[in-house]
Amino acid sequence: MNSEPSRPSARRYVSGLAATGRYYFTSREAQAALGVSAAAAKLALNRLAKQKLIASPARGFYVILPPEYGALGCLPADQFIPALMKRLNLSYYTGLLSAAQYHGAAHQGLQQFQVFVARNRRPIQCGAVRVAFMARKRLADVPVQPFNTPRGTLLVSTPEATALDLVGYAGHAGGLNQVATLLSELAERIDPEKLAAVARTAPVPWAQRLGYLLEHFGFRGKGFGAQGANTQSSRPCSCRKRCRSAPTATRVGSSTSMQRWKRSCNPA
């Protein structure tokens, strides 16, 4: 009579994880739990994926799909990015339009979830979920704040850091006019002192463009004017450069206001 315990099925293994509130696992963890070869584990997990019980946003990393996300074909990005970044041992933060949404200043129906990392990475496509990765210099210096999701805690850039990134990566945020609209909604949440501090983590032109746009929305009256946004501009640029006019916001601001912000040092 065989007294050895029976091996759990892949479906039972996944259900057991979900019952404990864990909605992600790795292929190695599944293989160890099932007690089978890597090839057999992969075959079993592929069967579950075809049944839309699990999905794989990254190689060797799986997420468990509750019934409400079956049609989506994946967990929402904010519910698996923290676990994935931890597994990859990568520092990150949620930024741009995705961050603005957490601060109440983005529109519904975003095409992709935007994440900053130290180096460029290929985007993730998992079912209908798309994650775009962008490289950010001085990533560790960018201030973030935690937001709770149904599956964990997500790191999101602060309102001040989000505003700065929006002008720096305007092309990834729908253009400068779209950025101006978002800034008008973010302005109430921005602290002038924190904004001056975070400006040191980015190139001078970003701070100058941001200062111009915020001044247009009346932010100067809150103690953040040309001097505040130009925290770095009083220092010589360390890179080889030439001075030229910064890109203008075509539908915002007056010519007088723009003159205070238009000079910026850009890499040659």
N, C-alpha and C positions, 0 to 999 in steps of 0.2 A: 504494500500500500504506500503510495507516494505522499509523503508528508510535507514536501516543499510547497510554499505558498504560490498560488497562481500569479502569473505576471499580469499587471493591469493592462487594459487595452488603452490605445492612444486617446480614445474618446473619454474613457473614465479618468485618465490622467488629467486631461484638460478640464473636465468638469470639476475635478477635485481642486485644482488651482483656483478656478473661478469661485468655488464655494468659500475659499479662504480670503477672497477679495483681491487675488493676484491675477492680473490679466495679461501677463507677458511671460515668456520663457525662452530659453535658447535651445537649439537643436541638441547640444550636448547634454543639457539637463533632461530633455525628453528621452534621449537614448539611454541615459543612466537609469532613469525611472522605469523605463520599459524593459530594460535588460536585454536589448537586442543590438544588432550591428548598426553601424551608421547608415548603411544602405536601407536596412529594414525600417529604421526609424524615419528616414526621409520619405519612404514610400507611404508609411502610415500617416505622416503629417500631410503629405500631398493629398491623400484621400479626404482628410478633414478640411483642407483648404477648398477642395472642389465642392464640398458640402456647405461652404461659407460659415464654417464654425471657427476657423482661424484664418489669419492672413500673415504675410511676411513682408514688412516694410524694408527690411535689410537682411542681407545674407546671414543665415544662422540665427535670426531673431524673429520671434513670432508673437503675435498678439491674439488674444481670444476675443471673438466677436459676440457680444450680447445680441439677442434677437433684434433690438432696435437699430443696430448698425449693420445688419445683414445686407441691406440694399446698398449701403455705402461701400461695402467691401473692405472695410478697415476701421480701426478705431480712429476717431478724430485725432489729428496730429498732436494737439496739446495734451492728449491723454497717453501718448507713448513716447514723445520726444524726451522727457526727463529720464525714463528708464533706458532708452536707447543711448543717449549721451553718456549716461553712467557706465553702461556696458562698454562703450567705445573709449571710455576715459577721456572725454573731450569736454572742455569748458565751452559754454554756449550762453546765449540769451535770445529770447524771442524779441524781434525788432520790427521796425517800420510799420506797415499797415496792420500786421498781426498784433503788435504791441499797442498801437493806437486804439485798436478795438477793445483791448482790456482797460484802457483809460477812457473809454466812452467816446472816442473821437474817430471811429472808422465806420465805414458803410458795410452793410450786410453783403453776403455772397462773394467773399474774397476768393480769388482764383487759386491761391496757394498760401501755405503757411510759411512765414519768413523767419529764418533762424540765422543768427550771426555766429561764426566760429572763427578760429584763428587762421585757418587755411581753407581755401575753396574745396568744396566737396560736390560730388554729383548729386543732382536732385533725387528725391524719393518719389516714386509713383506707387501707391498702394491702393488698389481699387480706385475710387473716385477722389482719393486724398493725394494731394501733391505738396511736397515740402521743398522749398528752395533754400539753399545754403549760400551765404555770402561771407567773404573774408572781411574781418575788421581788425585793423591795427590797434594795439593797446587794448585788446579785448578785456583783459583782467582789470583795467582801470575804469571801465564803463560801469556806472552804478545800475544795479538791478533791484527788483523787488519781487518777492514770491507771491504767486497766486495759486490758490487751491483749485484743483480740478477733481472730477470724480475718481481719478486713478492716481493722484499724487500731487506734487507741488511743482509748478512751472516757474522758471525764472524769466522775468520780463524786464526790459529796460524801463527805467523811471520815465515819468513824463518829460523831464528835462533832456535826458539822453535820447528819448524817442524823437523829440523835436529836432535835435541836432542831427541825428541820423537821417531824418526825413529830407532835410535840405542837402545833406551830403550824398544821399542816394536817391535823389528825386526821380531819376529814370526808372527806379524800381518801385516807385510809389505813385505812378500815374502822371508825372510831370509837375512842374513848379506850381502851376495853378491849382492842381489837386492838393499839393502840399500846403499851399496857402489856406485852402479850405479847412484842412485838418488842423493846422496851427490855430485857426480862429476858434476851434472847439477845444484844443488842448490848453490854450493860454490861461484859462482860469486855474488849471492844476499846476502851473509852472511856478517854482520858487526862484526868484531872481538870484539869490546867493548860490543855490545849487546849480543853476544854469551857468553862472560864471565859472564855477568849479569844473563842471563837466566839459566846458568849452576847451579846456586844456588837453582833452583827450583826442582832439580832432584838428585837422588843418585850419589855419586862420580863415580862409574863404568861407568855410561852413559857418563859422560864428558870425561873420559879417553879413552873409545872406540871411541867416536866421535873425540877426538883430534888426535888419531892415524890415523883414516881414512882421516881426513882433511889434515893432514900433508902429507899423501901419494899423495894427489891431489895438493900439492904445496901451501896449505893455510898458512903454517908457514911463508912464505915470506911476507904475508900481516900483520904480527904482532901478529899472534895467534899461539904460539908454545906450548910446553909441560907445561909451567907455566900457560899459559892462560886457557887451557882446564882443568888444575888441580886446578882451583880456590878453590875448596873445599878440595882437597886432603891434604893440609897442616894442616887441622884441624883433630883431632881425630874423628873417627866415633862414634856417640852417641849410636848406637845399639850394641847388642851383635853380635860378628862377628868372622870370621876367614879370614885371607888373603890367597888368592889363585890367580892363573892366570886367567885373564879374557878370555872369549871366543875369539878366533882369527878369523880374516877374512881369509879364506883359500886361496884366490887367489889374495889378495891385499897386497902390502907393502913388505918391506924388513925385515929380522930378526933383523937388527940393530935398525930400527925404532920401531919395535914391543917391543923391550926390554925397551924402554922409557915409554911405555904405559901399559905393560902387568900386572903390579901389581895393584890390586884393592881390596877394602874391600867390601865383599858381606855378607849379612846376613847368619848366620849359618843355 
